[in-house]
């Protein structure tokens, strides 16, 4: 094996290829009305084949003094916490304390294709100016002691983590989903530091590629299970399904024993896991596949069915076949569930929270807020905002509305929204990882809830746990896909004759290296 290329050679290669790619873009999607792709029945144009996707990079310039995002009449916006380092996710504890997760991508991901190099360079352009210089991979506690919407205390609860993302709390334990495991820390509400040694509740797929490395968490309403999102290890299984074991899925994990199984699969990159507060149904937002053109495939929000298969990698939005994946699997396409609600293409939806019980005014009292991080692979920007989808009877019921905007102007990004949460006063919080800020969006009249909304809800009704009454996760069996009733063929984008296990085969989890015991 030859020596790796020097940074100078790689930089020159990236510059040359990006120049070629940008100059060679065809249909850039600028004339496409993205509103056609918002809702339950999105317009899906014919896919296009392209050597490199359309690219447009918004240079992050940060927020100048006195600047803030924009919100509609009836709402106000203010900075809740500043001078953070890549804040991505937010979690409100039952006592109203807010946890903000600051993180960086795991180091050492291999570059196997020119596209990987280009994507890495693009992502580096989209980071916050102050973020990479400070300490990250930590969890910070923010406390508003008098419930006036301003942080009075700020403490780093945990440091030195391995790219943490998802959080949940139950009965004296804080659960942290890192890049390769769910860790359980002893933690009582009100504490401002954690000194106890964690235990590994269950390992999660990691490895040298770890393409989609963020792992989100949700606690079932009855407190029995944790649900963890695990994104795919590729765009469309181009590395083969050997590298997709346990991925493109949502896991169900027994909170006490760590026994785990795949709850739903075929979800390319799910994030924003949350249970609906009225129906007890699990919901998620999903980043769909790339390189089919600027207007494919729409990212989406969907309810998650136990045992449900949502198409990846063989199809998208139900029976729309991805011809790049070989061999074809018509039996799997037939099983694929169409998601509930499209958000339009490449918005990079990463955050999801329901507004029920919040102190926000009536137009935002019953629905879902979604953090859209923003596109990089279409020449007309999409996303870069927080939208609101109204609900009725636990289901989407209307067009998404722009709520928090102003993150992008021209070719410059002041910030990029990621995670969303409801704080202890009933206001909306938005993590801005490029602006290194958490924003607070409240009712303009200053209304607050009488007490904090319990994010980690509990219920005595076992039917709201996300699992059927006879669901059994007593064995550590991670099934990387839909039920094991299909032929053991290997989808891939390379040699269709290459041997390998099916995504439906049992994929036992492997303890991560140097895991804390």
RODRENPA-195871 format. One record per atom (N, C-alpha, C): z, x, y. Coordinates in steps of 0.1 Angstrom, whole numbers, plus 2048, in hexadecimal, padded with zeros to 3 digits. Atoms other than C-alpha are relative to their C-alpha. Layout:
residues N
ZXY;...
END
This chain:
residues 517
8008097F4;800800800;80080980C;8017F87F4;7F680E822;80C7FE809;7F68017F6;80D81483F;7FE7F4809;80280B7F7;8137F6856;7FA80580D;8077FD7F3;7FF7F5876;80B80280B;7F77FE7F5;810802895;8007F480A;80080B7F7;81B7E98B0;7F580180A;80B7FF7F7;8007F78C7;7F37FA7F9;80C805807;7E57F08AD;8017F17FE;7FF80E802;7F37CE8A6;7FE7F880D;8028067F3;7F47C68CB;7F27FF804;80E8007FD;7D07D08CF;7F97F67F8;80780A809;7C67BB8B1;8037F2805;7FD80D7FB;7D979D8BE;7F87FD80C;8078037F4;7C97A08E0;7F27FD7FE;80E802803;7A67A38D2;7FE7F27F9;80280C807;7AA7868BA;8037F4808;7FD80C7F8;7BB76F8D2;7F67FE80B;80B8017F6;7A07768EC;7F57F97F9;80B806807;78676D8D2;8047F17FD;7FC80E803;79A74E8C7;7FF7F780C;8008087F4;79F7418EA;7F27FE805;80E8027FA;77B7478F4;7F87F87F7;80880780A;76E7378D4;8047F27FD;7FC80E803;7807168D6;7F57F6803;80A80A7FE;76A6F88D2;8067F4806;7FA80C7FC;7776D58D5;80F803803;7F27FC7FD;7986DC8E8;8097F4801;7F880B800;7A56B98E7;8047FB80D;7FC8047F3;7A86B690C;7FC7F2804;80480E7FD;79569590D;8057F67F7;7FA80A80A;7A86858F1;80D7FA806;7F48087FB;7C166A8FB;80B8017F5;7F67FE80A;7E06758E8;8087F37FE;7F880D802;7F06528EE;7FA7F87F4;80680780C;7D86468D2;8088047F3;7F97FB80C;7EE65A8BA;80F7FD801;7F18037FF;81064B8C4;8027F27FB;7FD80D806;81D62F8AE;7FD8017F1;80180180F;81A62388A;7F28027FB;80E7FF805;7F4625888;7F8809809;8077F67F7;7E7645899;7F18017FD;80E7FC802;7C364D89E;7FF80E7FB;8017F3806;7BA669887;7F1804800;80E7FC800;79967A890;7FC8097F4;8057F780B;78468E877;80680E802;7FB7F27FF;7946B086F;7F480A804;80A7F57FD;7826CF87C;80580D7FA;7FC7F3806;7816F186B;7FE80A80B;8017F67F6;78970E881;80780D7FB;7FA7F3804;79073387C;80D802806;7F37FF7F9;7AB732896;8027F3808;7FE80D7F8;7BB7138A6;7FE80280F;7FF8007F2;7B770A8CA;80D805805;7F37FB7FC;7D271C8DD;80180080F;7FD7FF7F2;7E27198FF;80F803801;7F27FC800;80272B907;8067FD80E;7F98037F4;81A71E921;80A80C802;7F67F57FD;82B73D931;80D7FA805;7F38057FC;850736934;80480880C;7FB7FA7F4;85C73D957;80E7FC803;7F38047FE;87D72B955;8027F780C;7FD8097F5;88E71496E;80580880C;7FB7FA7F4;89271F992;80C7F8805;7F48067FA;8B17189A6;7FD7F2806;80280E7FB;8B46F29AC;7F67F87F9;80A808808;8996E8993;8077FA7F4;7FB80780C;89F6D0977;7F57F77FB;80A80A805;88B6B9960;8007F3808;80280D7F9;87F69796C;8047F57F6;7FC80C808;88D67695F;7FC7F3808;80480C7F9;883652968;80C7FA808;7F68077F9;89663B97F;80A7F97F7;7F5805808;8B7630972;80880B7F8;7FA7F5807;8BF652964;80280C80A;7FE7F47F8;8CC673972;80180C7F6;8007F4809;8C9696965;80780C807;7F97F47FA;8DF6B596A;80180A7F5;7FE7F680A;8E56D6959;80E7FF7FA;7F3801807;9016D393F;80680E7FD;7FC7F3803;9026F7934;7F4809803;80B7F77FC;8ED715941;80380E7FA;7FE7F2805;8E973A938;8038017F1;7FF7FF80F;8E6733913;7F58097FB;80A7F7806;8D07478FB;7F97F87F5;80880780A;8B57328EA;8087F47FA;7F980C806;8C97118E6;7F67F77F9;80A808808;8B86FC8CB;8057F37FC;7FB80D806;8CF6E28BC;80E7FD807;7F48057FA;8EC6CD8C8;8077F77F7;7F8809809;9086BB8B6;80D7FC807;7F48057F9;9236A58C5;80B7FD7F5;7F5803809;9446A58B2;8077F3803;7FA80C7FD;9596868AE;80A7FF80C;7F78007F4;9716918CA;7F980280D;8087FF7F4;9546958E2;7FC80F803;8057F37FE;9516BB8E1;7F28027FB;80E7FE803;92D6C78E0;7FE80E7FB;8047F3805;9206E38CA;7F2802803;80E7FC7FD;9016F58D5;7FC80C7F8;8047F5809;8EF70B8BC;7F5808807;80A7F67FA;8DD72A8CB;7FC8097F5;8057F880C;8C773D8B3;7F3807803;80D7F9800;8AA7548AD;7FA7FF7F2;80780080D;890755891;80580B7F8;7FC7F5809;89A769872;7F780C802;8097F47FF;88D78D874;7F98037F4;8077FB80C;87479D85D;7F77F77F9;80A808807;85C781856;7F38087FF;80C7F9802;83D790847;7F47FA807;80C8047FA;81B78F858;7F58027F6;80A7FF80A;80178783E;7F27FD804;80D8037FB;7E477A852;7FF80280F;8017FF7F1;7D6780875;8057F4807;7FA80C7F9;7E075C87D;80F801802;7F27FE7FE;804765877;80380980B;7FE7F77F5;80278288F;7FE7F980E;8038077F3;7F276C8AA;80B7F5803;7F680A7FE;80B7508A4;80D806805;7F47F97FB;8287698A8;7FF80480E;8027FC7F2;81A7768C8;8017F480A;7FF80D7F8;8167528D5;80E7FC802;7F2805800;8397498CC;809809809;7F97F77F8;8467688DE;7FD7FD80F;8038047F2;83475C8FE;8077F4804;7FA80D7FD;84573A8FB;80F801801;7F17FF800;8697478FA;80580180F;7FA8007F3;881744917;80280F805;7FF7F27FA;88376292F;80D8077FE;7F37F9801;8A876892C;8058007F2;7FA80280D;8AD75D908;80080D7F7;7FF7F580A;8A377C8F3;80980B804;7F87F57FC;8B9793907;80F7FF7FD;7F1803803;8DB7838FF;8037FE7F2;7FC80280E;8EF77D8E0;7FC7F17FD;80480D805;8E27608CB;8057FF7F2;7FB80380E;8E77528A8;80F7FD801;7F28047FE;9077428B3;8027F1803;7FD80E7FD;9187208B8;80A80080B;7F78007F5;9287198D9;8057F1802;7F980C7FD;9416FD8E0;8017FD80F;7FF8047F2;93E6EA901;8097F4800;7F680A7FF;95B6D490C;8007FA80E;7FF8077F4;95B6BA927;80E7F9800;7F2805802;9816B492A;8027F3807;7FD80C7F9;980698944;7F57F6800;80B809802;960687939;7F87FD80D;8078027F3;94F68C95B;7F18067FF;80D7FB802;92F69A94C;7FE80F803;8017F17FD;9376BF954;8098077F5;7F97F880A;9416DA93B;80C807807;7F47FA7FB;9656E6942;80480C7F8;7FD7F5809;9696FD924;7F48047F8;80B7FB807;950713912;80580B7F7;7FB7F6809;9587278F3;7F68027F5;8097FD80C;9437398D8;8087FE7F4;7F980480C;94E7288B8;7FD80A7F5;8057F780B;93A73E8A0;7F5809805;80B7F67FC;92575D8A4;7FB8077F4;8057F880B;91077488F;7FA7F87F4;80580880B;90075887B;7F18037FD;80E7FD804;8DE759869;7F77F4804;80980A7FB;8C874387E;8057F27FD;7FA80D802;8DE72487E;7F87F5807;80880B7FA;8CF702886;8087F27FF;7F980D801;8DF6E2878;80F8017FF;7F2801800;9036D787B;8057F37FB;7F980C803;91A6BD86D;80F8037FE;7F17FE802;9406B886C;8057F47F8;7F980A808;9566A5854;80D8057FB;7F37FD806;97B6A584D;80580E800;7FA7F37FF;9856C7859;7F680B7FC;80A7F6804;9646D9850;7F47FE809;80D8007F9;9476E3865;7F58067F7;80B7FB809;9266E7852;7F5805809;80B7F97F8;90C6FF860;7F58037F6;80C7FD808;8E9700852;7F980C807;8067F47FC;8DD724856;7F28017FA;80D7FE805;8BB73284C;7FF8007F1;8017FF80E;8C4736828;80C7F97F8;7F5806807;8E4722820;8077F680A;7F68087F8;8FC70682B;80D8067FE;7F37FA800;91D715834;80A7F6805;7F580A7FD;93E702836;80C808806;7F57F97F9;95870E84F;80C7F7802;7F48087FC;97C702852;8007FE80F;8008027F2;97D6F1874;8067F3803;7FA80D7FB;9946D7884;7FB7FD80E;8048047F3;9896C48A2;80A80580B;7F87FB7F5;9956D38C3;80280F800;7FF7F1800;9956F78B7;7F4806808;80A7F97F8;98270F8CD;7FB80D7FA;8047F4807;97D72B8B3;8017FD7F1;7FF80080E;97672E88E;80280E7FB;7FD7F3805;98674A87C;8008007F0;80080180E;98673E858;7F38047FA;80C7FB808;96E74B83D;7F97F47FB;80780B805;952733835;7FD8017F1;80580080D;946729813;7F27FC800;80E804801;922725808;8007F37F9;80080D807;91F700801;7F47FF7F6;80B7FF808;8FC7057F4;7F6809807;80B7F87FA;8E071F7F9;7F47F7803;80C8077FC;8C0713809;7F480A7FF;80C7F7801;89C721805;7FF80980C;8027F77F5;89874081A;7F58097FD;80A7F7805;88675F80F;7F880780C;8077F77F6;86F778821;7F67F9809;8098087F7;85675E82E;8077F7809;7F780A7F9;86D741838;7F87FB80C;8098047F5;85073384D;8077F6809;7F980A7F9;863714858;80F8027FD;7F37FB804;886722859;80C7F8805;7F58097FB;89A70886D;8047F67F5;7FA80A809;8B16F3857;8097F7807;7F88097F9;8BF6D4866;80A7F97F6;7F6807809;8DD6BF859;8037F2806;7FA80D7FC;8E969B859;80A7FC7F5;7F6805809;90868C84A;7FE7F27FD;80280E803;90566C837;80B7F8806;7F58087FA;91864F846;80D7FE7F8;7F4801808;93064E829;80780D7FE;7FA7F3801;93767382C;7FE8077F3;8017F980D;92D67B808;7F680B800;80B7F6802;90D68E80D;7FC80680E;8077FA7F5;8FD6A6825;7F17FF7FC;80F800802;8D76A482A;7FB80C808;8057F47F9;8C56C4832;7F1800800;80F7FF7FF;8A16C883E;7FC80F7FD;8057F3804;88D6E582F;7F1800802;80F8017FE;86A6EB83D;7F88097F6;8097F980A;84C6F982A;80080E804;8027F17FE;84571E826;7F2804804;80E7FD7FD;82271B833;7FB7F4809;80680B7FA;80A705846;7FC7F67F6;80480980A;7F96F5828;8008077F2;7FE7FA80D;806708809;7F680B7FE;80A7F5801;7EF726810;80780C7F8;7FA7F6808;80973C7FF;8037FC7F2;7FE80580D;8097277E0;80E7F97FF;7F3808801;82570F7D4;80B8087FA;7F57F8804;83972B7C5;80980380B;7F77FD7F4;8457327E8;8057F3807;7FC80C7FA;84B70D7EF;80B7F97F8;7F5806808;8677077D6;80B7FA809;7F58067F8;8806EF7E5;7FD7FD80F;8038017F2;86D6ED806;7F77F4803;80780C7FB;85A6D381B;8087F47FB;7F880A807;8776BD811;80D7FE808;7F38027FB;8986AE81B;8098007F4;7F67FF80B;8B56B7804;80C7F7802;7F3807800;8D36A27FB;80A8097F9;7F67F7804;8F26B77F7;80E7F97FF;7F2805801;9146AC7E9;809808809;7F87F97F6;92C6B5805;80B8077FA;7F47FA807;9486BE7ED;7FC80B7F6;8047F780B;9366CF7D0;7F5809804;80C7F97FD;9166DC7E0;7F57FD7F7;80B804809;9026CC7C4;7F47FA809;80B8037F7;8DF6C77D3;7F47FB7F8;80D805805;8BE6B57CC;7F77FD80C;80A8057F6;89E6AD7DF;8017F1802;7FF80E7FE;8A268B7EF;7F27FA804;80D8047FC;87F6897FE;7F780C802;8087F4800;8616A07FE;7F27FD807;80D8017FA;83E6A680C;8017FF80F;7FD8007F2;84D6AA82F;7FE80F805;8047F27FD;83D6CA83E;80B807807;7F57F97F8;8586D3858;8097F5806;7F780A7FA;8736B885C;80C806808;7F47FC7F8;88E6BB877;8067F3806;7FA80C7FA;8A46A488B;8057F67F7;7FB80A80A;8B569486D;80B7F8806;7F68097FB;8CA676876;8007F37F9;7FF80E806;8D6655867;8007F680B;80080B7F6;8CF63587B;80E7FA800;7F28047FF;8F1629887;8027F17FB;7FF80E804;8EA60487E;7FC7FE7F1;80680280D;8D560685E;80580A7F5;7FD7F680A;8E262684E;7F58077FA;80C7FA806;8BE631847;7FF80E807;8027F37FB;8B665684A;7F2801807;80D7FE7F9;89B660864;7FF80F803;8037F27FD;88A68186D;7F4800809;80D7FD7FA;86F68F883;7FA80C7F9;8077F6809;8546A5872;7F5806808;80B7F87FA;83D6C087F;7F58007F5;80A800809;81C6BA86D;7F780D800;8087F4802;8016D4863;7F780380B;8087FB7F5;7EB6E9879;7F28037FB;80D7FA803;7C76F687A;7F67F67FB;80A80B802;7B56D4876;7FA7FB80D;8058047F3;7AC6D289B;80C7FD809;7F58037F6;7BF6CB8BB;8067F27FF;7FB80E801;7C46A68B2;8047FC7F2;7FB80280E;7D06AA88E;80A80B7FE;7FC80D805;7E96A4880;80C7FC809;7F58047F8;80168F894;80E8037FA;7F27FF805;826699891;8057F1800;7FC80D801;83B67B889;80F7FE7FE;7F2804803;85D669886;7FF7F67F5;80180980B;864657866;80E7FE7F9;7F5802809;87F647851;7FD8077F3;8027F880C;88565A831;8057F87F4;7FD80880C;88464880F;80580A7F5;7FC7F880C;8976567F1;7F58017F6;80B7FE809;87E6667DA;7F27FF806;80D8027FA;8636617F4;7F880D801;8097F47FE;8456797F6;7F77FC80C;8078037F3;83467C818;7F3808802;80D7FB800;81468E80F;7FD80F800;8037F17FF;8176B3817;8018067F3;80B7FC7F8;8036C780E;7F37F97FE;80D805804;7E96B17FE;7FA7F680A;80580A7F7;7E6696819;8097FE80C;7F88037F4;7F368A83B;7FE7F1804;80080F7FC;7FB667848;7FB7F87F5;80480880B;7F8658826;7F58077F8;80B7FC809;7D765D815;7F5808807;80A7F77F9;7C567482E;80180E7F9;8007F4808;7BC691817;7FD80C808;8027F37FA;7BF6B5823;7F78087F6;8097FA809;7A06C4814;80280F7FE;7FD7F1801;7AD6E8818;8098037F4;7F77FE80B;7C66E37FC;7F97FE7F2;80680080D;7B96EB7D9;80A8047F5;80980C803;7B96DD7BF;8057F4806;7FB80D7FA;7BA6BA7CD;8097F97F6;7F6807809;7D56A37C0;7FF7F1804;80180E7FC;7C967F7C4;80C7F77FC;7F4807804;7E86737B1;80B80180A;7F67FE7F6;7FE6827CB;7FD7FA80D;8048077F3;7EA6757E8;8037F17FF;7FD80E803;7EE6527D8;80F7FD803;7F28027FF;8146577D9;80580180F;7FC7FB7F3;8156637FD;8047F3809;7FB80A7F7;82964D815;7FB80380F;8037FE7F2;81B649838;80C7FF809;7F48007F7;835651853;8007F4809;7FE80C7F8;843636869;7FA80180E;8037FF7F2;83A64388C;7FA80D804;8067F37FB;82165D899;80480380E;7FC7FC7F3;82A6718B7;7F4808808;80C7F97FB;8076818BD;80080F7FB;8027F3807;7FA6A38B2;80680C807;7FB7F37FC;80C6C48B6;80B7FF80B;7F58007F6;8296B88CC;80C8087FC;7F57F8805;8416CB8B6;80E7F9802;7F48087FF;85C6B08B3;80B8077F8;7F57F9806;87D6C18AB;80D7F9801;7F38067FE;8996AB8B7;7FF7F17FF;80080E802;8A36878AF;80E7FB801;7F3807800;8C06718B9;7FE7F2804;80180E7FD;8C664C8BB;80A7FD80C;7F98037F4;8D363D8DC;80B7F57FE;7F680B802;8E86208CD;80E804803;7F37FE7FD;90A61E8DC;80280A80C;7FF7F67F5;9026378F8;8037F980D;7FE8067F3;90963191D;7F3800809;80D8017F8;8E4632927;7FC7F2803;80480E7FC;8D5614938;7F87F97F6;80680980A;8C65F7926;7F28047FB;80D7FC806;8A2604923;80180B7F6;7FE7F580A;8B062190E;80C7FD7F7;7F3803808;8CC60F8FB;7FE7FE7F1;80280280F;8BB60A8D9;7F38067FD;80C7F9803;8A36248CF;80380F7FC;7FF7F2804;89C6498C7;7FB80980B;8047F57F7;89A6678DE;7FA80B7F7;8067F6808;8836828D1;7FC80C809;8037F47F9;8816A68DD;7F38067FB;80D7FA803;85D6B38DE;7FF80E806;7FF7F27FB;85D6D98E0;7F3804807;80C7FD7FA;8386DA8E9;7F68087F8;80B7FA808;8166E58DC;7FE80F804;8067F37FD;8087088DA;7F28027FA;80C7FF807;7EA7028C4;7F67F5804;80B8087FA;7D56EB8DA;7FF80380E;8027FB7F3;7C56F38FB;8057F780B;7FA8097F6;7D26D490C;80F7FE7FB;7F1801804;7F96D490B;8037F27FC;7FB80D804;80B6B98F9;80F8027FC;7F27FE802;8306B38F6;80780580D;7F87FA7F5;8486C790C;8087F5808;7F880B7F9;85E6A8913;8097FA7F5;7F8809808;877690905;7FB7F2801;80580E800;86A66E8FB;80A7F77FA;7F780B805;87B64D8F3;7F77F67F9;80780A807;86F6358D8;80A7F47FE;7F880C802;87E6128DA;8017FB7F1;7FE80580E;88C6038B9;8047F1801;7FB80E803;8915DF8AD;8037FF7F1;7FC80280E;8A45D788D;7FF80D7F8;8007F3807;8A65FC884;7F28067FE;80E7FB801;880602888;7FA80380D;8077FE7F3;8696108A3;7F97F3804;80680D7FA;85D5F48BA;7FA80280D;8077FE7F3;8466008D5;7FC80F802;8057F37FD;83661E8E5;80B80A805;7F77F57FB;84863F8EC;7FF80180F;8007FF7F2;852643910;80580E804;7FB7F37FB;856664923;80D7FE807;7F38027FA;87A66892D;80480D807;7FC7F37FA;88168D934;7F4809801;80C7F97FE;86369F943;80280C80A;7FF7F67F6;85B6BB95B;80280E7FA;7FE7F3806;85E6D7942;7F4809801;80D7F87FF;83A6E3947;7F97FB80C;8098027F4;8246E6966;7F580A800;80C7F7801;8016F4964;8018087F3;7FF7F780C;80271294C;80E8067FE;7F37FB801;827718951;80A7F67FB;7F5808805;84570B93E;80D804806;7F27FD7FB;86770994F;80A7FF7F4;7F880180C;8766FF92D;7F97F97F5;80680780C;8706F090B;80B7F87F9;7F5808807;8866D38FD;7FF8027F1;7FF7FF80E;8926D68DA;8097F57FB;7F6809805;8B26C58CD;8047F680B;7FA80B7F8;8C06A48DB;80C7FB7FA;7F4806805;8E26948D8;8067F780B;7F88087F6;8F967B8E8;80E806801;7F47F97FE;91768B8F8;80C7F77FF;7F4808802;93B67F8F8;8027F580A;80080A7F6;93566A917;7F57F57FE;80B809802;916658909;7F3804807;80D7FB7FA;8FC66D91C;7F88087F6;8097F8809;8DE67E90D;80080E804;8007F17FE;8DF6A4909;7F28057FA;80C7FA804;8BF6B8906;80180F800;8007F2801;8BE6DC8F9;7F2805804;80C7FA7FB;8A46F190C;80080F7FC;7FF7F2805;89E7118F9;7F980A808;8077F77F8;886720911;80680280E;7F88007F4;89A717930;80E8057FE;7F37FB803;8BA72291F;80B7F7806;7F780A7F9;8CB70292B;8027F47F7;7FE80D806;8DA6E291D;8007F680C;8018097F6;8D06C5933;8087F37FC;7F980C802;8E56A5937;7F97F4808;80680B7FA;8D368493D;8097F47FF;7F680A800;8EA668947;7FB7F3808;80280B7F8;8EA645956;80280380F;7FF7FC7F2;8E464897B;80C7FA807;7F48057FA;902632983;80D8067FB;7F47F8805;91964A970;8077F97F5;7F980680B;921633953;80380A7F5;7FC7F880C;933643935;8057F67F6;7FA80880B;93E636914;80F801800;7F1800800;96362D910;80680B7F7;7FB7F5809;9666488F4;7F38067FA;80C7F9806;94F6618E3;7FA7F87F4;80780580C;9356548CA;8028097F5;7FE7F880B;93D6618A8;7F38047FA;80D7FC806;91E67589F;8018017F1;7FE7FF80E;92C67D87D;8067F37FB;7FA80D804;930658874;8037FF7F2;7FC80380E;94164C855;8017F17FE;80080E804;93F62B843;8047FF7F2;7FC80380E;94E61C824;7F47FB7F8;80B806807;92C60E81B;7F780B7F9;8077F5807;91D625800;7F17FE801;80F8027FF;8FA615805;7FB80780C;8057F97F4;8F8627827;80080F7FE;7FF7F2802;8FB649817;7F38077FF;80D7FB801;8D664D815;7FB8017F1;8037FF80E;8D764C7EF;8027F37F9;7FE80C807;8D46317D6;80D8017F8;7F37FF806;8F56287C4;8008087F4;8007F880C;8EA6397A4;7FB80F802;8057F27FD;8DE6597B6;80B80A7FB;7F77F7805;8EE6777A5;7FC80E804;8037F27FC;8EF69A7B5;80B8097FA;7F57F9805;9096A879D;7FB80D7FA;8057F3805;8F26C4791;7F880780B;8077F97F6;8E36DF7A6;7F18027FD;80E800804;8BF6D57A0;7F87FD80D;8088037F4;8A76D97BD;7F27FE7FC;80E803804;8866C87B6;7F780080C;8087FD7F4;86C6D47CF;7F57F7801;80B8097FF;8586B57D2;8037F27FA;7FE80E806;8536917C4;8048017F2;7FC80080E;85E6867A2;7F78087F6;8077F7809;85469C785;7F77F97F6;809807809;839686777;7F1803802;80E7FC7FD;81A699781;7FD80D7FA;8057F3807;8056B6774;80580C807;7FC7F47F9;8126D977B;7F5808805;80B7F97F9;7F56E3791;80680680D;7FB7F97F4;7F96FA7AF;7F77FF80B;8098017F5;7EB6F07D0;80080D808;8017F47F8;7DF70D7E5;7F3800808;80C7FF7F8;7C57177FE;7F880D7FD;8077F4804;7BA7367EC;7F97FD7F2;80680180D;7B073B7C7;8057F47F9;7FB80C807;7B27197B6;8048027F2;7FC7FD80E;7B772A794;80D8087FF;7F47F8801;7D673D79E;80B7F87F9;7F5807807;7F3734787;80C7FF809;7F48027F8;814728794;8077F37FE;7F980C803;82E70D792;7FC7F580A;80380C7F8;8296EA7A0;80B7FE80A;7F58037F7;83C6DE7BE;8097F67FA;7F780A806;84A6C47A7;8098067F5;7F77FA809;85B6DD790;80D803806;7F27FD7FC;8806E3791;80080E807;7FF7F47F9;8886FE7AB;80E803803;7F27FD7FE;8AC70A7A8;80280980D;7FD7F87F4;8BB7177C8;80580E7FC;7FC7F2802;8C173D7CA;80A80480B;7F67FC7F6;8E074A7DB;7FA80B809;8057F67F6;8D675D7FB;80780D7FF;7FA7F3800;8DC7827FD;80B80080B;7F47FE7F7;8FD78C80D;8067F3805;7FA80C7FC;90876880E;80F801800;7F18007FF;92C762818;8057F87F4;7FB80780C;9407587F9;80D7F9805;
END
